[in-house]
Amino acid sequence: MEPLALRCIVKAVTGYDCPFCGFQRSMYALFQGEFKEAFLYNPYIYILSPYIVLLLLCAIGIIPQDSKLCRALYSRTSIVIAAVLTVSWWIIRNVI
C-alpha cells in the first residue's frame, strides 16, 4: 500500500517535474526495501539521501559538529555542489 503523497506544486503550475517529484514514493519504497522501485520513482534519491542523512546526524549530534566531516558537509562548496546537482537533475529529467 502506498502512502498518501502530496501533490507537487511546481508540476501543477508548470507541467514540469521538479527535482523531487516522486521523492516521497521513492523514500517509501526505499524504506520497504524495494530499491528498484525507489530508483524508478526518482533516481536522485540515491545521490541526495546519503547527504541528507549525514547532515541530520551532524545536526542531532551523533556526529560531532566540530568534526571534519560535518564542517565539510556544511561548507559552501558542498552546498554549491548539492545545488548544482539538483538543478542539473531538474534539467535532465525534463529533457530526457
C-alpha positions as CSV (number, residue, x, y, z in Angstrom):
1,M,0.0,0.0,0.0
2,E,1.3,3.4,-1.0
3,P,1.1,6.4,1.4
4,L,-0.9,9.5,0.7
5,A,1.6,11.6,-1.3
6,L,1.4,15.4,-1.5
7,R,0.9,16.9,-5.0
8,C,3.9,18.8,-6.4
9,I,3.1,22.5,-6.7
10,V,5.8,23.0,-9.3
11,K,4.4,20.3,-11.6
12,A,0.8,21.6,-11.1
13,V,1.8,25.1,-12.1
14,T,4.4,24.5,-14.8
15,G,3.7,21.0,-16.0
16,Y,7.3,20.1,-15.5
17,D,8.7,17.6,-12.9
18,C,10.6,19.3,-10.2
19,P,13.8,17.5,-9.0
20,F,11.9,16.0,-6.1
21,C,8.8,14.7,-7.9
22,G,8.3,11.2,-6.8
23,F,10.6,11.6,-3.9
24,Q,8.0,10.7,-1.2
25,R,7.1,7.5,-3.1
26,S,10.8,6.8,-3.6
27,M,11.5,7.1,0.1
28,Y,8.6,4.9,1.0
29,A,9.8,2.2,-1.5
30,L,13.3,2.5,-0.1
31,F,12.1,2.0,3.5
32,Q,10.2,-1.0,2.3
33,G,13.4,-2.5,0.8
34,E,12.1,-2.0,-2.7
35,F,15.3,-0.5,-4.1
36,K,14.4,-0.8,-7.8
37,E,11.0,0.8,-7.3
38,A,12.7,3.6,-5.3
39,F,15.0,4.2,-8.3
40,L,12.2,4.2,-10.8
41,Y,10.2,6.8,-8.8
42,N,13.2,9.2,-8.5
43,P,16.8,8.0,-9.1
44,Y,18.1,11.2,-7.4
45,I,17.2,9.7,-4.0
46,Y,20.4,7.6,-4.2
47,I,22.5,10.8,-4.6
48,L,20.7,13.1,-2.2
49,S,19.8,10.7,0.7
50,P,23.3,10.0,2.0
51,Y,24.0,13.7,2.1
52,I,20.7,14.4,4.0
53,V,21.3,11.5,6.4
54,L,24.8,12.7,7.2
55,L,23.6,16.3,7.7
56,L,20.9,15.1,10.1
57,L,23.5,13.0,12.0
58,C,25.6,16.2,12.4
59,A,22.6,18.3,13.3
60,I,21.4,16.0,16.1
61,G,24.9,15.5,17.4
62,I,25.5,11.8,16.6
63,I,28.5,13.0,14.6
64,P,30.2,15.9,16.4
65,Q,29.5,19.2,14.8
66,D,33.1,20.2,15.0
67,S,34.3,17.1,13.1
68,K,36.0,17.4,9.8
69,L,33.0,15.6,8.1
70,C,30.4,18.0,9.5
71,R,32.4,21.0,8.6
72,A,32.8,19.6,5.1
73,L,29.1,18.9,4.7
74,Y,28.2,22.4,5.8
75,S,30.8,24.1,3.7
76,R,29.9,26.4,0.9
77,T,31.5,24.0,-1.6
78,S,29.3,21.1,-0.5
79,I,26.1,23.3,-0.7
80,V,27.0,24.6,-4.1
81,I,27.7,21.0,-5.3
82,A,24.4,19.9,-4.0
83,A,22.6,22.8,-5.6
84,V,24.3,22.2,-9.0
85,L,23.5,18.5,-8.9
86,T,19.8,19.3,-8.0
87,V,19.4,21.9,-10.8
88,S,21.2,19.5,-13.3
89,W,18.9,16.7,-12.3
90,W,15.9,19.0,-12.8
91,I,17.0,19.9,-16.3
92,I,17.9,16.3,-17.2
93,R,14.6,14.8,-16.0
94,N,12.6,17.2,-18.1
95,V,14.7,17.0,-21.2
96,I,15.0,13.2,-21.5
